[in-house]
Amino acid sequence: MPFISLSRIYRFSAAHRLHSVALNEQENRQIFDKCNNPYGHGHDYTMELTVTGQPDTDTGMIIPLPRLDKIVNDFLILLEHKHLDREVSYFKDKTSTGENIVRFLWQELESRLPDGILYHIRLWETNNNYFDMGKEL
Ligand code: NI
């Protein structure tokens, strides 16, 4: 079935360290290499967010952009310029890999957005890698 979607790009910056509590120091260094640096490092993350749904008959929109921006920005401010592992409780016991961050973004945004419209999130960590989470077609 054809569908209509709306995608919008958001950015936030945050610090993290790749380190798993399930692994010992040597394993952490081997697996995560320089990303295991004890002092951490930062990324300028870019999030591409896609919502789908029937456009409202009065507004012609799936969700008004100002409303979407408010929902997303009110959430992203919780991550902005934070050290994810130290300041965001979700990552206290989960390594802040792109996979886990995109899962966290999905969980949080799905609960804040109108029911069922969240369709896809792409999280760019660097210019060379991104992580996707989305609904099955
Ligand atoms: Ni990193």
Boltz pocket constraint, residues with backbone or C-beta under 6 A from the ligand:
constraints:
  - pocket:
      binder: B
      contacts: [[A, 16], [A, 35], [A, 41], [A, 42], [A, 43]]
      max_distance: 6.0
